[in-house]
Amino acid sequence: MAKSRRGGRTSTPVLAAWGILMLLLGLGIGLLSSGTGCGRREHPAAGKSTATREAPPKPAREAPRSEEPRKPVREVPAKPAPREEGHGHEGPEPKAGLPKFALVIDDLGYAAPELVTRLCAQGIPFSVAVLPFQEFSKESADIAFSKGKEVMLHLPMEPLGYPGPSKNPGPGAVMFDMSEQEARAAVRKALDAVPHRKGVNNHMGSRITPDRTRMTWVLEEIKARRCFFVDSRTEKDSVAFDVAEDLKIPAIQRKVFLDDERSYDAMAAQWERALGIARKDGHVLIIGHICPETVEALEKLIRKTEGTVKFVTAGELAQ
């Protein structure tokens, strides 16, 4: 019995020691477990913070919306198209609003074809008036027509002071002492002598243009060929324009002579004078002559003026 109690006393401390050891092990394991548990608790927290940081990637999911603003970018090319079309329609409007400037170059027919070709190289609309029965009349008309210029008959008529120096109007002229039949026949022959002609202006004629009767004969023949008429106004008392209006012939009057003086400065001054009239009245007709000085001046004056006026032919101005 005594052994048994002694053995029990001996086993109790052992058991207590084991219990303490187990307790310590349990506490150690508990501490380890709790450390591991904090780590796990931080992971979800990190997950939450990651989720919040990943929320901006929502823009990534909203990429379609970020691309939606690009749709207007893709549509931008379509928007200029209407504006370009509008500009295309507006383009002519300023041009149409510019003053009209009609240039007529007289006396083609005796000038060398090379000079006519140089003149007609200008890239604007204008008119040339060709004398009949001259050495280069037909060739000059052909050159001008091939270059897109308007061809007119430069109809010779008797001037005041004939037959004085520099008063000869040239072959085929309408003379004051002609009968009506002779005058009409002279006009018809001159019209036939210049191909491609759309209109007529007078060469000299200061004795004929103030005479209403003779101008009626002349203009009736011009009307029969459906030509317009330009009164060159070589005589201040001319009634040619008035008679043309009475006969309902499209007509216009010359306002400025370009090259009474052949220096560039003088011609530039006359050109500016014509531009002033065009700005004031909306249109002007200026007449020059086929000579090297005038052609050279025109090459400069036209280039300086382009864009400030609308260059037109005499026929476009004739009403």
LOPA-300931 format. One record per residue (C-alpha): x, y, z. Coordinates in Angstrom, 1 decimal, always signed. Example, Ala and Ser with C-alpha at 12.3 -4.5 7.8 and 13.67 -1.06 7.14 Angstrom:
R:+12.3:-4.5:+7.8 $
R:+13.7:-1.1:+7.1 $
END
This chain:
R:+0.0:+0.0:+0.0 $
R:+2.9:+2.2:+1.0 $
R:+4.5:+1.6:-2.5 $
R:+1.4:+2.5:-4.1 $
R:+1.1:+5.9:-2.4 $
R:+4.8:+6.6:-2.8 $
R:+4.5:+5.7:-6.4 $
R:+1.6:+8.1:-6.7 $
R:+3.6:+10.8:-5.0 $
R:+6.4:+10.2:-7.4 $
R:+4.1:+10.3:-10.5 $
R:+2.4:+13.5:-9.5 $
R:+5.5:+15.8:-9.9 $
R:+6.2:+14.1:-13.2 $
R:+2.7:+14.7:-14.3 $
R:+3.0:+18.3:-13.2 $
R:+6.2:+18.8:-15.1 $
R:+4.6:+17.3:-18.2 $
R:+1.6:+19.6:-17.7 $
R:+3.8:+22.6:-17.4 $
R:+5.8:+21.6:-20.5 $
R:+2.6:+21.0:-22.4 $
R:+1.3:+24.4:-21.2 $
R:+4.4:+26.1:-22.3 $
R:+4.3:+24.3:-25.7 $
R:+0.7:+25.3:-26.0 $
R:+1.5:+29.0:-25.3 $
R:+4.3:+28.9:-27.8 $
R:+2.1:+27.4:-30.4 $
R:-0.6:+29.9:-29.6 $
R:+1.8:+32.7:-30.0 $
R:+2.9:+31.3:-33.3 $
R:-0.7:+30.9:-34.4 $
R:-1.6:+34.4:-33.4 $
R:+1.4:+35.8:-35.4 $
R:+0.3:+33.8:-38.4 $
R:-3.2:+35.0:-38.0 $
R:-2.2:+38.8:-38.1 $
R:-0.4:+38.0:-41.3 $
R:-3.6:+36.6:-42.7 $
R:-5.6:+39.5:-41.4 $
R:-3.2:+42.0:-43.1 $
R:-3.6:+40.1:-46.4 $
R:-7.2:+40.8:-46.7 $
R:-6.5:+44.4:-45.7 $
R:-3.8:+44.5:-48.4 $
R:-6.4:+42.9:-50.6 $
R:-8.8:+45.7:-49.8 $
R:-6.1:+48.4:-50.4 $
R:-5.2:+46.6:-53.6 $
R:-8.8:+46.6:-54.5 $
R:-9.0:+50.3:-53.9 $
R:-5.8:+50.9:-55.9 $
R:-7.2:+48.7:-58.6 $
R:-10.4:+50.7:-58.7 $
R:-8.6:+53.2:-60.9 $
R:-8.2:+50.4:-63.4 $
R:-11.9:+50.9:-63.8 $
R:-10.9:+53.5:-66.3 $
R:-9.3:+50.5:-68.0 $
R:-12.7:+48.8:-67.9 $
R:-14.2:+52.1:-69.1 $
R:-11.8:+52.2:-72.1 $
R:-14.8:+52.1:-74.3 $
R:-15.9:+55.4:-72.7 $
R:-12.4:+56.8:-73.1 $
R:-12.6:+55.8:-76.7 $
R:-16.0:+57.5:-77.1 $
R:-14.3:+60.9:-77.1 $
R:-12.2:+59.6:-79.9 $
R:-15.3:+59.2:-82.0 $
R:-15.5:+62.9:-82.6 $
R:-11.8:+62.7:-83.5 $
R:-12.7:+60.2:-86.1 $
R:-15.6:+62.4:-87.2 $
R:-13.4:+65.5:-87.5 $
R:-12.6:+64.7:-91.1 $
R:-16.3:+64.6:-91.9 $
R:-16.8:+68.1:-90.3 $
R:-14.3:+69.9:-92.5 $
R:-16.0:+68.6:-95.6 $
R:-19.0:+70.7:-95.1 $
R:-16.8:+73.7:-94.3 $
R:-14.8:+73.1:-97.4 $
R:-17.9:+72.9:-99.4 $
R:-19.1:+76.1:-97.9 $
R:-15.8:+77.7:-98.6 $
R:-16.0:+76.5:-102.1 $
R:-19.3:+78.2:-102.5 $
R:-18.1:+81.3:-100.7 $
R:-14.9:+81.4:-102.9 $
R:-16.6:+82.8:-105.9 $
R:-18.6:+85.3:-103.9 $
R:-15.7:+87.5:-103.0 $
R:-14.5:+87.3:-106.6 $
R:-18.0:+88.2:-107.8 $
R:-17.9:+91.1:-105.5 $
R:-14.6:+92.4:-106.9 $
R:-14.7:+95.3:-109.4 $
R:-14.7:+94.1:-113.0 $
R:-11.8:+95.1:-115.1 $
R:-11.9:+94.7:-118.9 $
R:-8.7:+95.1:-120.9 $
R:-8.8:+95.6:-124.7 $
R:-5.6:+95.7:-126.8 $
R:-6.1:+97.4:-130.1 $
R:-4.4:+97.4:-133.5 $
R:-3.5:+93.7:-133.9 $
R:-2.9:+92.9:-137.5 $
R:+0.3:+94.6:-138.3 $
R:+2.3:+93.6:-135.3 $
R:+4.5:+90.5:-135.5 $
R:+2.9:+87.3:-134.4 $
R:+5.6:+86.7:-131.8 $
R:+4.5:+89.9:-130.0 $
R:+0.9:+88.8:-130.2 $
R:+1.8:+85.4:-128.8 $
R:+3.7:+87.1:-125.9 $
R:+0.7:+89.3:-125.2 $
R:-1.7:+86.4:-125.2 $
R:+0.5:+84.5:-122.8 $
R:-1.1:+86.5:-120.0 $
R:-3.2:+84.1:-117.9 $
R:-6.3:+86.4:-117.5 $
R:-9.4:+87.0:-119.7 $
R:-9.1:+90.0:-122.0 $
R:-10.0:+91.1:-125.5 $
R:-8.0:+91.9:-128.6 $
R:-9.2:+94.1:-131.4 $
R:-7.9:+93.1:-134.9 $
R:-7.6:+95.5:-137.8 $
R:-8.9:+94.0:-141.1 $
R:-6.8:+93.7:-144.3 $
R:-3.4:+93.8:-142.5 $
R:-0.5:+91.5:-143.1 $
R:-1.1:+89.5:-139.9 $
R:-4.9:+90.1:-139.3 $
R:-6.0:+86.5:-139.7 $
R:-2.9:+85.0:-138.0 $
R:-3.3:+87.4:-135.0 $
R:-7.0:+86.5:-134.6 $
R:-6.1:+82.8:-134.7 $
R:-3.4:+83.2:-132.1 $
R:-5.6:+85.1:-129.7 $
R:-8.5:+82.7:-130.2 $
R:-6.2:+79.7:-129.6 $
R:-5.1:+81.3:-126.3 $
R:-8.7:+81.8:-125.1 $
R:-8.8:+85.5:-125.6 $
R:-11.9:+87.3:-127.0 $
R:-11.5:+88.5:-130.6 $
R:-13.0:+91.8:-131.8 $
R:-13.0:+93.6:-135.1 $
R:-11.1:+96.9:-134.9 $
R:-13.3:+98.7:-137.5 $
R:-11.4:+101.6:-139.2 $
R:-13.3:+104.8:-139.6 $
R:-12.4:+108.2:-140.9 $
R:-11.0:+110.6:-138.3 $
R:-11.1:+114.4:-138.1 $
R:-8.2:+115.9:-140.0 $
R:-8.0:+113.2:-142.6 $
R:-5.9:+113.0:-144.8 $
R:-3.4:+114.8:-142.6 $
R:-0.4:+113.2:-141.0 $
R:-1.2:+110.1:-138.9 $
R:-4.8:+110.4:-139.9 $
R:-5.1:+107.5:-142.3 $
R:-7.4:+104.9:-140.8 $
R:-6.1:+102.1:-143.1 $
R:-7.6:+99.9:-145.7 $
R:-11.3:+99.1:-145.6 $
R:-12.3:+102.1:-143.6 $
R:-15.8:+103.6:-143.4 $
R:-15.4:+107.1:-144.8 $
R:-17.6:+110.1:-144.2 $
R:-18.4:+110.7:-147.9 $
R:-19.5:+107.1:-148.6 $
R:-23.1:+106.4:-149.5 $
R:-25.2:+104.3:-147.2 $
R:-24.7:+101.2:-149.4 $
R:-21.0:+101.8:-149.5 $
R:-20.7:+102.3:-145.8 $
R:-22.7:+99.2:-145.0 $
R:-20.7:+97.1:-147.5 $
R:-17.5:+98.3:-145.9 $
R:-18.7:+97.1:-142.5 $
R:-19.7:+93.7:-143.8 $
R:-16.3:+93.2:-145.6 $
R:-14.4:+94.2:-142.5 $
R:-16.5:+91.8:-140.4 $
R:-15.8:+89.0:-142.8 $
R:-12.0:+89.7:-142.7 $
R:-11.5:+88.9:-139.0 $
R:-12.2:+85.4:-137.9 $
R:-13.5:+84.5:-134.4 $
R:-14.7:+88.0:-133.8 $
R:-17.4:+88.4:-131.2 $
R:-17.6:+92.2:-131.0 $
R:-16.5:+95.5:-132.7 $
R:-14.8:+98.7:-131.7 $
R:-13.9:+101.7:-133.7 $
R:-10.4:+102.5:-134.9 $
R:-10.1:+106.3:-135.1 $
R:-13.5:+107.4:-136.4 $
R:-13.7:+110.8:-134.8 $
R:-15.6:+112.1:-137.9 $
R:-18.0:+109.2:-138.0 $
R:-18.9:+108.5:-134.4 $
R:-20.5:+111.9:-133.7 $
R:-22.8:+111.3:-136.7 $
R:-26.0:+109.6:-135.7 $
R:-27.0:+108.6:-139.2 $
R:-23.8:+107.0:-140.2 $
R:-23.4:+105.3:-136.9 $
R:-26.9:+103.8:-137.4 $
R:-25.8:+102.3:-140.7 $
R:-22.6:+100.9:-139.1 $
R:-24.3:+99.5:-136.0 $
R:-27.2:+97.9:-137.9 $
R:-24.7:+95.8:-139.7 $
R:-23.0:+94.9:-136.5 $
R:-26.3:+94.0:-134.9 $
R:-27.1:+91.7:-137.9 $
R:-23.9:+89.7:-137.1 $
R:-24.9:+89.6:-133.4 $
R:-21.8:+91.3:-132.2 $
R:-21.5:+93.6:-129.2 $
R:-20.0:+97.1:-129.6 $
R:-17.3:+99.0:-127.7 $
R:-17.2:+102.8:-128.2 $
R:-13.5:+103.6:-128.1 $
R:-14.4:+107.3:-127.4 $
R:-11.8:+108.7:-129.7 $
R:-14.1:+111.7:-129.9 $
R:-15.8:+113.4:-126.9 $
R:-18.9:+114.1:-128.9 $
R:-19.4:+110.5:-129.9 $
R:-23.0:+109.2:-130.1 $
R:-22.0:+105.7:-130.9 $
R:-22.8:+104.2:-127.5 $
R:-26.2:+106.0:-127.5 $
R:-27.1:+104.7:-130.9 $
R:-26.1:+101.2:-129.9 $
R:-28.4:+101.4:-126.9 $
R:-31.2:+102.7:-129.1 $
R:-30.7:+99.7:-131.4 $
R:-30.5:+97.4:-128.3 $
R:-27.0:+96.3:-129.1 $
R:-24.9:+95.1:-126.1 $
R:-22.4:+98.0:-125.7 $
R:-19.9:+99.5:-123.4 $
R:-17.6:+102.6:-123.5 $
R:-13.9:+103.0:-123.0 $
R:-13.0:+104.9:-119.8 $
R:-9.2:+105.0:-119.9 $
R:-6.4:+104.8:-122.6 $
R:-3.5:+103.0:-121.2 $
R:-0.6:+104.0:-123.4 $
R:-0.9:+107.4:-124.9 $
R:+2.5:+107.7:-123.3 $
R:+4.7:+104.7:-123.6 $
R:+6.8:+105.0:-120.4 $
R:+6.1:+102.4:-117.7 $
R:+5.4:+105.1:-115.1 $
R:+2.9:+106.8:-117.3 $
R:+1.1:+103.5:-118.1 $
R:+1.2:+102.5:-114.4 $
R:-0.5:+105.8:-113.6 $
R:-3.3:+105.2:-116.1 $
R:-3.7:+101.7:-114.8 $
R:-4.2:+103.0:-111.3 $
R:-6.7:+105.5:-112.7 $
R:-8.7:+102.7:-114.2 $
R:-8.5:+100.8:-111.0 $
R:-10.0:+103.8:-109.2 $
R:-12.9:+104.0:-111.6 $
R:-13.5:+100.2:-111.2 $
R:-13.6:+100.5:-107.4 $
R:-16.0:+103.5:-107.7 $
R:-18.3:+102.2:-110.5 $
R:-17.9:+98.5:-110.1 $
R:-16.3:+98.1:-113.5 $
R:-14.1:+99.7:-116.1 $
R:-12.9:+99.2:-119.6 $
R:-9.3:+100.3:-120.5 $
R:-7.8:+100.2:-124.0 $
R:-4.1:+99.8:-124.9 $
R:-2.2:+99.1:-128.1 $
R:+0.0:+96.3:-129.4 $
R:+3.5:+97.5:-128.9 $
R:+6.5:+96.1:-127.1 $
R:+6.4:+98.7:-124.3 $
R:+2.8:+98.1:-123.6 $
R:+3.2:+94.3:-123.5 $
R:+6.1:+94.6:-121.2 $
R:+4.2:+96.9:-118.9 $
R:+1.2:+94.7:-118.8 $
R:+3.3:+91.7:-117.7 $
R:+4.1:+93.7:-114.5 $
R:+0.8:+95.5:-114.0 $
R:-1.4:+92.4:-114.4 $
R:+0.7:+90.4:-112.0 $
R:+0.5:+93.2:-109.4 $
R:-3.3:+93.5:-109.8 $
R:-4.4:+89.9:-109.8 $
R:-6.7:+89.2:-106.8 $
R:-7.8:+92.8:-106.4 $
R:-10.1:+92.9:-109.5 $
R:-12.0:+90.4:-111.5 $
R:-10.5:+90.5:-115.0 $
R:-13.3:+90.0:-117.7 $
R:-13.6:+90.4:-121.4 $
R:-15.2:+93.4:-123.0 $
R:-18.2:+91.2:-124.1 $
R:-18.9:+90.4:-120.4 $
R:-19.2:+94.1:-119.6 $
R:-21.3:+95.0:-122.7 $
R:-24.9:+95.3:-121.7 $
END
